[in-house]
Amino acid sequence: MPLSSADAEELSALLETVYDASIERAQWIDALQQACQFMNCSAGAVLSSDLLGTFGLSVNWGYGPGYWESYQSHYFHLDPLNRWVFRSKIGDVIVGSRLTSWPEVLASAYYREWGKPQGFVDFIGATLDKSASGAAALTCIRREEQGLANKSCFWRMSLILPHFRRALLISKLLDQHDLRAGAFVEAMDALSTSVFFLDAAGGLVHSNQSGREILAADDPLCLIGKHLVPVDQHSQNALRQALASALNGSFEGNSERLSLSILGKSGEPYSAYFLPLTSGARRQVGLNTAAVAALFLRKTSIDVASAISAATKLYSFTPAEARVLAEIVDQGGLEQIATRLGVTRRTVQTHLEHLFEKTGSKRQADLIKLVAGHQNPLQDRK
């Protein structure tokens, strides 16, 4: 489901704002508004709360006067959709009208007294974070003029979800009132994900503890002079191109250039993501340092099962196709996959062709990147 040129530019601008919001809290409302418009929705919220209705981050856009206040003070406790939020997993995406309990929602006091008067006919939501007693979610509302959420809306939510999750985690780690470079670096050191800060020439300025462990092992990255270089030769050119895009801004209109998959010495896939620090609120982080970009690196195989599950929901893979995809991520050839699954090579080839058709991919490497894209490259150190 490719984006048009105009949609790609809109997505690029949205992601810029999302990452600005991770540094500057006031930008969240702009990020939310752009997200709603990207999905053709007319209202939305980013809300973190616990079961008792104690709110952390609370940002809303598009609601009528007084409606959001009444939701927090009264209708939050009557909202039957909260049951899904608190039972969901991080990264889950849901469309209200597709729920088996949707008739119950439409019959509830929450909808009759709060949703229907505003013309709401459907919602699409995504779980950004979970804790023992709370959750954070991004929700976007569709009114009568937009109609029910369709596959395009679901797909677009899945595109922006990982970025909202990353931004929310960075926002939680950072002191919102202290934008010094030192505060940012200290926050990154709290991550199990490897983080590398790079200067305008692509040289390494700083790495967090996890990053230093990567370099000590020379896998999947090593240092040649001051430059990060993948040990896998096929990944070297991709990293150079992505780094150049992150440093000179040529990713505008093509946000896919910001992420890539890198292979380790034994063929293990890693998900890499560049965060430019040269524009918007993010620029304040690097004012007193040479860093102009941050590279986040995480081993994809940490949670392949959940990533494939998310991709399966998004692209409607069959169980057999999902199993073949899992084997591809393990770097197996078609013969090896066929042997492990107990099927013929032709059967594996057929499933692979279906995976290509459904995802728009052309190579197995693209499928590995697709799975990596459903990972959250930022995760708290246990």
C-alpha positions in Angstrom: 0.0 0.0 0.0 2.5 2.7 -1.2 2.2 6.3 -0.2 1.8 9.0 -2.8 4.4 11.7 -3.0 2.2 14.1 -1.0 1.5 11.5 1.6 5.2 10.7 2.0 6.0 14.4 2.6 3.1 14.6 5.1 4.5 11.5 6.9 8.0 12.9 7.0 6.8 16.2 8.5 4.7 14.3 11.0 7.7 12.2 12.2 9.8 15.4 12.5 7.2 16.7 14.9 6.9 13.4 16.8 10.5 13.4 17.6 10.5 17.1 18.5 7.7 16.2 21.0 10.0 13.6 22.7 12.2 16.6 23.7 9.7 19.4 24.0 6.4 18.4 25.6 4.5 21.3 24.0 5.0 19.7 20.6 2.8 16.7 21.4 -0.4 18.5 20.4 1.1 19.4 17.0 2.2 15.8 16.6 -1.3 14.5 17.5 -3.0 16.9 15.1 -0.7 15.9 12.2 -1.3 12.2 13.1 -5.1 12.6 13.0 -4.9 14.4 9.7 -2.6 11.8 8.2 -5.2 9.2 9.1 -8.2 11.3 8.0 -9.5 11.5 11.5 -11.1 14.6 13.2 -10.1 14.2 16.8 -7.6 12.3 19.0 -5.6 11.9 22.1 -2.4 10.7 23.6 -3.2 9.6 27.1 -1.4 7.7 29.8 -3.4 6.7 32.8 -3.8 4.0 35.5 -6.9 1.9 36.4 -8.0 4.6 38.9 -8.1 7.3 36.3 -4.9 9.1 37.4 -3.5 10.7 34.3 0.1 11.2 33.3 0.6 12.6 29.8 -2.7 13.9 28.5 -2.9 15.6 25.1 -6.0 16.1 23.1 -7.0 17.7 19.8 -10.3 18.2 17.9 -12.8 17.8 20.7 -15.6 20.3 21.4 -15.3 22.8 24.3 -15.5 21.0 27.6 -15.8 17.5 26.2 -12.2 16.4 27.0 -12.5 17.7 30.5 -15.8 15.8 31.0 -14.2 12.7 29.6 -11.4 12.8 32.2 -13.6 13.7 35.1 -16.6 11.4 34.3 -16.7 9.4 31.1 -13.2 7.8 31.4 -14.7 5.5 34.0 -17.7 4.7 31.8 -15.6 4.1 28.6 -15.9 0.4 27.7 -13.0 0.7 25.3 -10.6 1.1 28.2 -11.0 -2.6 28.9 -9.3 -3.3 25.5 -6.5 -0.8 26.3 -5.6 -2.3 29.7 -5.7 -5.8 28.3 -3.8 -5.1 25.1 -0.1 -5.5 24.4 2.4 -2.8 23.5 2.1 -2.2 19.8 -1.5 -3.6 19.4 -3.7 -1.6 17.0 -7.5 -1.8 17.2 -10.4 -0.5 15.2 -13.5 0.1 17.3 -16.1 -1.0 14.7 -14.3 -4.3 14.2 -14.7 -5.3 17.9 -17.2 -8.0 18.7 -18.2 -5.7 21.6 -18.8 -2.7 19.4 -22.7 -2.9 19.8 -22.1 -2.8 23.6 -20.0 0.4 23.1 -22.7 2.0 21.0 -25.3 1.2 23.7 -23.2 2.6 26.5 -23.8 5.8 28.3 -20.3 6.8 27.3 -21.3 6.8 23.6 -24.8 8.0 24.0 -23.9 11.0 26.1 -20.4 11.8 25.0 -19.4 10.2 21.7 -22.6 10.4 19.7 -23.3 14.1 20.4 -19.9 14.8 18.9 -20.7 12.8 15.7 -18.2 10.0 16.5 -18.8 6.9 14.4 -15.5 5.0 14.9 -12.1 5.1 16.5 -8.7 3.6 15.9 -6.3 3.1 18.8 -2.8 1.9 19.5 -1.1 0.9 22.7 2.1 2.8 23.2 3.2 1.6 26.7 2.1 -0.6 29.5 2.9 -1.0 33.2 1.5 -3.1 36.0 -1.3 -0.7 36.7 -1.5 1.6 33.7 -1.2 2.1 30.0 -0.6 4.8 27.4 -2.4 4.9 24.1 -2.8 6.9 20.9 -6.4 7.2 19.8 -7.9 8.9 16.7 -11.6 9.5 16.2 -13.6 9.4 13.0 -16.8 11.4 12.6 -19.7 10.8 10.3 -18.1 12.7 7.4 -15.0 10.4 7.5 -17.0 7.1 7.9 -15.7 3.9 9.4 -12.0 3.2 9.6 -10.7 1.2 6.6 -7.6 -0.8 5.8 -5.7 2.4 4.8 -6.4 3.9 8.2 -5.2 0.8 10.0 -2.1 0.7 7.9 -1.3 4.3 8.5 -1.7 3.9 12.2 0.8 1.0 12.1 3.2 3.2 10.2 3.3 5.9 12.8 2.9 3.7 15.9 6.6 2.7 16.3 7.6 6.4 16.2 5.1 7.5 18.8 6.3 4.7 21.0 10.0 5.7 20.6 9.1 9.4 21.3 7.1 8.5 24.4 9.9 6.5 25.8 12.5 9.2 25.2 10.1 11.7 26.7 9.8 9.6 29.8 13.6 9.2 30.2 14.4 12.9 29.7 13.8 15.6 32.2 11.4 17.8 30.3 12.9 20.9 31.9 16.5 20.2 31.2 17.5 20.0 27.5 21.3 20.0 28.1 23.2 17.5 26.1 24.4 15.8 29.3 20.8 15.1 30.3 20.1 13.5 27.0 23.2 11.4 27.1 22.4 10.2 30.7 18.9 9.3 29.5 20.3 7.2 26.7 22.7 5.4 29.0 19.6 4.1 30.8 18.6 2.1 27.7 19.5 -1.5 26.8 19.3 -0.5 23.2 22.7 0.5 21.8 22.9 4.3 21.1 25.7 6.0 19.1 26.0 9.8 18.8 27.6 11.0 15.6 29.1 14.2 14.3 28.5 15.9 11.0 31.3 13.8 9.4 29.7 10.6 10.7 32.4 10.2 13.4 31.5 8.7 16.8 31.1 11.3 19.5 29.7 9.1 22.3 28.0 5.7 22.8 26.0 4.4 25.8 27.0 1.4 27.8 25.2 -1.0 25.5 26.9 0.6 22.5 30.3 0.2 24.0 29.6 -3.5 24.5 28.8 -3.8 20.8 32.1 -2.1 19.8 34.1 -4.2 22.2 32.7 -7.3 20.6 33.1 -5.9 17.1 29.6 -7.3 16.3 27.6 -6.2 14.4 29.5 -2.8 14.2 33.1 -2.0 14.6 35.2 1.2 14.7 37.5 2.0 11.9 39.1 5.3 13.0 36.2 7.2 14.3 33.6 5.7 12.0 31.0 3.0 12.6 31.3 0.2 10.1 29.1 -3.0 9.9 31.1 -6.2 9.9 28.7 -7.5 7.2 29.9 -6.2 3.9 26.4 -6.1 2.4 25.2 -3.9 5.2 28.0 -1.3 4.8 26.7 0.5 1.8 23.1 0.6 3.3 24.5 2.2 6.5 26.5 4.8 4.6 23.5 5.8 2.6 21.2 6.0 5.7 23.8 8.0 7.6 24.2 10.4 4.7 20.4 10.8 4.5 20.2 11.5 8.3 23.1 14.0 8.2 22.1 16.0 5.1 18.3 15.9 5.4 17.7 14.0 2.1 15.3 11.6 4.0 12.6 14.4 3.6 9.7 12.8 1.8 11.2 9.3 2.2 11.2 8.4 5.9 12.1 4.8 5.1 15.7 5.9 4.6 16.0 6.5 8.3 15.8 2.8 9.2 17.5 -0.3 8.0 18.5 -3.8 8.9 22.1 -4.8 9.7 23.4 -8.3 9.9 25.9 -9.6 12.6 28.8 -11.9 12.2 26.6 -15.0 12.4 23.8 -13.5 10.3 21.7 -12.3 13.2 19.5 -9.3 12.0 19.7 -6.0 13.9 17.3 -3.1 13.5 19.0 0.3 13.1 17.3 3.7 13.3 18.7 7.2 12.8 17.4 10.2 14.8 18.6 13.5 13.4 19.4 16.1 16.1 19.7 19.1 13.8 16.1 20.5 13.6 13.2 21.6 15.7 13.4 21.0 19.5 15.9 18.2 19.0 18.5 20.7 17.9 18.6 22.1 21.5 20.0 18.7 22.7 23.1 19.1 20.6 23.8 22.8 20.9 26.8 22.3 23.1 28.1 19.1 21.5 29.3 17.9 18.1 26.5 15.3 17.8 24.1 15.9 14.9 22.5 12.4 14.8 21.9 9.4 17.0 21.9 5.8 15.8 19.8 3.3 17.8 20.7 -0.4 17.3 18.8 -3.4 18.6 19.0 -7.1 17.9 15.9 -7.9 15.9 15.7 -11.4 17.3 14.9 -10.2 20.8 11.2 -10.3 20.1 10.7 -11.6 16.6 7.5 -13.5 17.6 5.6 -10.3 18.6 7.0 -8.4 15.6 5.8 -11.1 13.2 2.4 -11.2 15.0 2.1 -7.4 14.4 3.0 -7.8 10.8 0.6 -10.7 10.4 -2.3 -8.5 11.6 -1.3 -5.7 9.4 -0.7 -7.7 6.2 -3.2 -10.6 6.8 -0.6 -13.3 6.6 -1.8 -16.9 6.8 -0.3 -19.0 9.6 1.8 -20.9 7.0 3.1 -17.6 5.6 3.9 -16.3 9.1 5.9 -19.5 9.8 7.9 -19.1 6.5 8.5 -15.4 7.4 9.9 -16.5 10.8 12.3 -18.9 9.2 13.4 -16.2 6.7 14.3 -13.9 9.7 16.4 -16.8 11.0 18.4 -16.5 7.7 17.6 -19.9 6.3 17.6 -20.7 2.6 14.6 -22.2 0.9 15.9 -25.7 1.1 16.7 -25.4 4.8 13.3 -23.8 5.5 11.5 -26.6 3.6 13.4 -29.2 5.6 12.6 -27.6 9.0 8.9 -27.1 8.2 8.6 -30.6 6.6 7.2 -29.2 3.3 8.5 -29.0 -0.3 10.7 -26.3 -1.6 8.0 -25.3 -4.0 5.6 -24.8 -1.1 8.0 -22.5 0.6 8.6 -20.6 -2.6 4.8 -20.1 -3.0 4.4 -18.7 0.5 7.4 -16.5 -0.1 5.8 -15.1 -3.3 2.6 -14.4 -1.3 4.6 -12.6 1.3 6.2 -10.4 -1.4 2.8 -9.7 -3.0 1.2 -8.7 0.3 4.0 -6.5 1.5 5.3 -5.1 -1.7 8.7 -6.5 -1.0 11.0 -7.9 -3.7 13.8 -9.5 -1.6 14.1 -11.6 1.5 16.2 -8.8 3.0 13.2 -6.5 2.6 11.1 -9.0 4.6 13.7 -9.0 7.4 13.7 -5.2 7.4 9.8 -5.3 7.5 9.9 -7.5 10.7 12.7 -5.2 12.2 10.4 -2.2 11.6 7.8 -3.7 14.0 10.4 -3.7 16.8 10.7 -1.0 19.4 14.4 0.0 19.3 14.1 1.8 22.6 13.4 -0.3 25.6 14.2 0.1 29.3 17.2 -1.8 30.7 15.9 -4.6 32.9 
